[in-house]
Amino acid sequence: MARIFFREAIRDRVLNLIGLFALAMLGASLFLGNLSAGDEAKVIQDFGLGIVNLLLVLAALLIGTSAIYREIDKRTVYVVLSKPVARWQFLVGKWLGLAAVLAVLAGAMAIAFFGLIWLQFHGFNPLFAAAIGFMYLEALVVAAMALLFGSLTSPTLSSVYVLGLYVVGHNSQMLLHLSDRGAAPAWVPAVGRFLYYALPNLAVLNIKNQVVYGHGVPLAAGLWAVVYGLGVVAALLSLSALAFATREI
């Protein structure tokens, strides 16, 4: 299942356009760096890594939300599930195929980014590889979100839900701050704290600014972020398998 989905998705026009756009935007970061009045290197690094992050998330969103819908719409899901393939295996196979597609995309954009930095500054920080690795992990989380909502509703609604969850995941500290406001009604802190712990905290996977501005990433914090990200993926895939198992198709 993973191999078949990988072959289908890697030829998708959306993925090709995203790849071309990534290369174009990484090139444009040189132009923006030349316009900057401050540190040109940091502007290019920050912008380039931001584009890599944006496009990995966009690829996971666009491909993941339509993965199951397209199978149902084309009725190929009936052929697959008529064989000795469980629904959860079908779903996990989709995620693994998407993970492979994202790995290829991340690798291609990383090579383009490293080449750009090397040509411009004749060297680069090895921690950039770690930053892109965490972006890839975040994209895997988004892919699991996309499959969860894609198992329940249409690609359009799924995209809206995933985007909303993505924004909340990067601003979860606001939920915790809301829960600490003493002037709020009694139920507001409880809801804010519940959402903080229940929803994915994607901010822990974002080390871009730390790398660009030379602050470094403690090993323990990095390992915890990896474990947390993989745990969120496992939880989302479990929910996706449960949702798809109970869906009438």
C-alpha positions in Angstrom: 0.0 0.0 0.0 2.8 2.4 0.9 4.7 1.7 -2.3 1.6 2.2 -4.5 0.6 5.4 -2.8 4.2 6.7 -3.0 4.3 6.1 -6.8 0.9 7.8 -7.3 1.7 10.8 -5.1 5.3 11.4 -6.4 3.8 12.0 -9.9 1.1 14.3 -8.6 1.2 17.7 -10.3 0.7 19.4 -6.9 3.9 17.9 -5.6 5.8 18.9 -8.7 4.6 22.5 -8.5 5.5 22.7 -4.8 9.0 21.4 -5.6 9.5 24.0 -8.3 8.1 26.7 -6.1 10.4 25.7 -3.4 13.5 26.1 -5.6 12.2 29.4 -6.9 11.6 30.8 -3.4 14.9 29.6 -2.2 16.5 31.5 -5.0 14.5 34.5 -4.2 15.8 34.5 -0.7 19.1 35.6 -2.1 17.5 38.7 -3.5 15.8 39.4 -0.2 19.1 39.0 1.6 20.7 41.6 -0.6 17.9 44.0 0.2 18.3 43.6 3.9 20.0 46.3 5.9 21.1 43.9 8.7 22.7 40.5 8.7 22.2 39.1 5.2 23.1 35.5 6.2 20.4 35.3 8.9 17.8 36.8 6.6 18.5 34.2 3.9 18.7 31.3 6.4 15.5 32.3 8.2 13.6 32.9 4.9 14.9 29.7 3.3 14.1 27.5 6.2 10.7 29.1 6.5 9.9 28.2 2.9 11.0 24.6 3.5 8.7 24.4 6.5 5.7 26.0 4.7 6.0 23.7 1.7 6.4 20.5 3.6 3.3 21.3 5.6 1.4 22.3 2.5 2.4 19.1 0.7 1.3 17.0 3.8 -2.0 18.9 3.9 -2.9 18.8 0.2 -1.9 15.2 -0.4 -3.1 13.8 2.9 -6.6 15.3 3.0 -7.4 13.9 -0.5 -5.7 10.5 -0.1 -8.7 8.6 1.2 -11.4 10.7 -0.6 -9.9 10.0 -4.0 -9.8 6.2 -3.3 -13.5 6.3 -2.3 -14.4 8.6 -5.2 -12.7 6.4 -7.8 -14.1 3.3 -6.0 -10.7 1.7 -5.9 -11.0 1.4 -2.2 -13.5 -1.4 -2.7 -11.0 -3.4 -4.7 -8.3 -3.0 -2.1 -10.5 -3.8 0.9 -11.9 -6.9 -0.9 -8.5 -8.4 -0.5 -7.0 -9.5 2.8 -6.2 -6.0 3.8 -7.6 -4.5 7.0 -8.8 -0.9 7.0 -6.1 0.1 9.5 -3.5 -1.4 7.2 -4.9 0.6 4.3 -4.7 3.8 6.4 -1.2 3.2 7.8 0.0 2.3 4.3 -1.3 5.7 3.0 0.6 7.4 5.8 3.8 5.5 5.2 3.6 6.4 1.5 3.0 10.0 2.3 5.9 9.9 4.7 8.2 8.7 1.9 6.9 11.4 -0.4 7.6 14.0 2.2 11.1 12.6 2.8 11.9 12.9 -0.9 10.6 16.5 -0.9 12.4 17.4 2.3 15.7 15.9 0.9 15.4 17.8 -2.4 14.7 21.1 -0.6 17.5 20.5 1.9 20.0 20.0 -0.9 18.8 23.1 -2.7 19.0 25.1 0.6 22.4 23.8 1.5 23.7 24.5 -2.0 22.3 28.0 -1.8 24.0 28.7 1.5 27.3 27.2 0.4 27.4 29.2 -2.8 26.6 32.4 -1.0 28.6 32.1 2.2 31.0 29.1 1.5 29.8 27.2 4.5 26.7 26.4 6.6 25.7 25.4 10.1 25.2 21.6 10.4 22.3 22.3 12.8 20.3 23.3 9.7 20.0 19.6 9.0 18.5 19.1 12.4 16.1 22.0 11.8 14.9 20.5 8.5 14.6 17.1 10.3 12.2 18.6 12.8 10.3 20.3 10.0 9.9 16.8 8.4 8.7 15.4 11.7 6.1 18.3 12.0 5.0 17.5 8.4 4.5 13.8 9.5 2.2 15.1 12.3 0.3 17.2 9.8 0.0 14.2 7.5 -1.5 12.2 10.3 -3.9 15.0 11.0 -4.9 15.2 7.4 -5.6 11.4 7.3 -7.7 11.7 10.4 -10.0 14.4 9.1 -9.8 12.9 5.6 -11.3 9.8 7.1 -14.3 11.7 8.3 -15.1 14.4 5.7 -14.3 16.0 2.4 -10.8 17.4 1.4 -12.0 21.0 1.7 -13.4 20.7 5.2 -10.4 18.5 6.2 -8.0 21.2 5.0 -9.9 23.8 7.1 -9.8 21.6 10.2 -6.1 20.8 9.8 -5.1 24.4 9.2 -7.1 25.4 12.4 -5.4 22.7 14.4 -2.0 23.7 13.0 -2.4 27.3 14.0 -3.6 26.4 17.5 -0.7 23.9 17.8 1.8 26.7 17.2 0.1 29.0 19.6 -0.7 26.6 22.4 1.1 28.8 24.9 -1.7 31.2 24.5 -4.1 28.5 25.8 -2.0 28.0 28.8 -1.8 31.8 29.4 -5.6 31.9 29.1 -5.9 29.2 31.8 -3.8 31.3 34.2 -5.9 34.4 34.0 -7.5 34.8 37.4 -10.1 37.4 36.2 -11.7 34.9 33.7 -14.7 32.8 34.6 -14.0 29.6 36.4 -14.6 27.4 33.3 -12.2 29.3 31.0 -9.0 28.3 32.8 -10.1 24.7 32.9 -11.0 24.6 29.2 -7.7 26.4 28.2 -5.6 24.0 30.2 -7.5 21.0 28.8 -7.0 22.1 25.2 -3.3 22.9 25.9 -2.6 19.3 27.0 -5.1 17.6 24.6 -4.1 19.3 21.3 -0.8 18.7 19.6 1.8 21.2 20.7 3.7 21.8 17.4 5.8 24.6 18.9 8.1 22.1 20.5 9.1 20.9 17.0 10.0 24.4 15.8 13.8 25.0 16.3 14.3 27.2 13.3 14.9 30.4 15.2 17.2 28.7 17.7 19.4 27.4 14.9 19.4 30.6 12.8 20.3 32.8 15.7 22.9 30.4 17.1 21.2 29.6 20.4 21.6 25.8 19.9 19.3 23.0 21.0 19.8 21.0 24.2 20.1 17.3 23.5 17.5 16.4 26.1 15.0 18.9 24.6 15.7 17.6 21.1 15.1 14.0 22.1 12.0 14.9 24.0 10.6 16.7 20.9 11.3 13.6 18.7 9.5 11.3 21.2 6.6 13.7 21.6 6.2 14.1 17.8 6.2 10.4 17.2 3.8 9.9 20.1 1.4 12.4 18.5 1.7 10.7 15.2 0.8 7.3 16.8 -2.2 8.8 18.6 -3.5 10.5 15.5 -3.1 7.4 13.4 -4.9 5.3 16.0 -7.8 7.8 15.9 -7.7 7.7 12.1 -7.9 3.9 12.1 -10.8 4.0 14.5 -12.7 6.7 12.4 -12.1 4.8 9.1 -13.1 1.5 10.6 -16.5 2.9 11.6 -17.1 4.8 8.4 -19.6 3.5 5.8 -18.1 3.5 2.3 
